[in-house]
Amino acid sequence: MSVNKNISIAKIQCKCTQLSSLLSALSHPQRIMILGHLAKGEKTVTELQRLCKVSQSQLSQFLIRMKLQGLVTCSRKGRFQYYAAKDKKIIKLIEAIQAIFC
């Protein structure tokens, strides 16, 4: 019985660590704004730049970091790169944040 409790505690600790990393990755207003737009569907860099009112170089830095942190994915379609939120959990979290704070 104590083994099951230890496994449960270990799983909870792992989930807490994952959540802490995710919240750390979201800890910049611009990244939250970008994800807010991506929660509504994939966007090009140009679309995100217009929506977020940020320079292309700043946006590129944010997107590179967010991709490395596993928040977004990117795909090329023709001559455009499209960015999207990586998974539905992130979208649900962003939608909840928007519902509470916006």
Number of C-alpha atoms within 10 A of each C-alpha: 5 7 8 9 10 11 11 12 12 12 12 12 12 12 12 12 12 12 12 12 13 15 11 11 17 18 11 11 8 16 18 16 17 23 27 20 19 21 21 12 13 20 21 18 17 15 13 21 18 12 13 16 11 13 11 14 10 12 20 14 11 16 21 15 15 20 17 12 14 15 20 21 17 17 12 10 9 6 6 12 14 19 22 22 26 18 13 10 10 18 21 12 14 21 17 12 13 13 9 8 7 7
